[in-house]
Amino acid sequence: MYILLERNARGNLEVDQRILNKVIEFVVMNNVRDLEKFEIETNLLHDDHLFVLVKLFANIHKKLEIDELKLNNSIVFAIENAIGLKPKNIAFVYIKN
């Protein structure tokens, strides 16, 4: 898979948000079970600071077990390998339906 990375006239990194979201979605799907759904929001600021928000929706009747540290490290590793940029912050939000 090839990912197109560009720098604009000011030298800032420009990456399609869908690419970042797909990379993170792949990591979440492989590391978390028993989710109803999840959403990924990424924000790449002009200083090449990447912020990631992972919304995890779970059924109220099921027990959800997530190793946040392992998931966080997996996301960081995947993004660093894909675009060569380390996320500034990764946040998890748990929503029970």
Secondary structure, 3 states (H helix, E strand, C coil): CCCCCEECCCCCEECCHHHHHHHHHHHHHHHCCCCCEEEEEEEECCCCCEEEEEEEEECCCCCCCCCHHHHHHHHHHHHHHHHCCCCCEEEEEEEEC
